[in-house]
Amino acid sequence: MSFDRNKLPDAQDYYENTAELTLVGRGTWKTARCDFHGGSDSTRINTKSGAFVCMAGCGARGGDVLAYHMAVHGLSFIDAAKSLGCWLDDGKEQTRQKPSPIPARAMLEVVAHEVVIASLVAADLASGRAVSDTDRNRLLVAAGRIGRVAQEVRHVS
């Protein structure tokens, strides 16, 4: 099994059709809604590389459509690559490698990002606003990631 970057979907096609985002603007970088915190026009998307970054400060960012697909759906690298059709069965048996430990700084960055998501949903609830299905799903992803970091910390300790 192997990953083939060349099989990734075209960035603009992915964002417009698969992610169902409306891309606005001229040039390579376009503006769209943020699926991570619900901002209407805060995400900038590079239609060539697939890179994305939320300019509103929720911390969502990544280098290609695979990173976006992983983040928005809460998928592992392999599961996201499979769903995008760029994980190929090359006939070789997949060997499991022990993952390298996550650096403490990276774990803190993950937790900080996910806590922002949780606090935004909590603020909406406190204001009496209903939580959308997108926000509910994103909150579940955030909780899962925080749980994984906590599990990693327990495993290392």
C-alpha positions, 0 to 999 in steps of 0.5 A: 500500500502506498500514497500517490500524491499525483492522484490527489484531486485538483484543488479547485475542483475538490473545494468547489465540488467535494467540499461544496465551498464557494470560492470568491476572488481572483488569483490563486488564493480565493476566499470561502467560508470556514467549515471549522468555526463557521465563519462566512468568509474567513478561509483563504484557499490556494487553488493550485496547491490546495493549501488553506488557512483561516484568517479569523484565528480559529487556527485551521490550516494545512498544505493541501486538499488531503490535510483539509479532508483529514481535518474537516472529516476527522480522518487519519492520513490513510483513511483520507487518502483512501477516500480521495482515491490516492491510496493505492494497493501496490500488492505489498503487504502493509507493515505496521510501524510504531508511530514516533512520539508526538512532540509536547509542543505539537500536542499543545498546539492541537489542544489549543486549536481544539479548545478554540473550537469547543469554546466557540460552540460553547459561546453559541450555546451560551448565547442561546444559538442552536448548534448546527450539524457542522458545528456539532460534528466539528466539536466531536472531532475536537473532542476526539483529538483532545482525547487522543492527545490525553491518551498519548500523554498517559502512554508516554508518562 
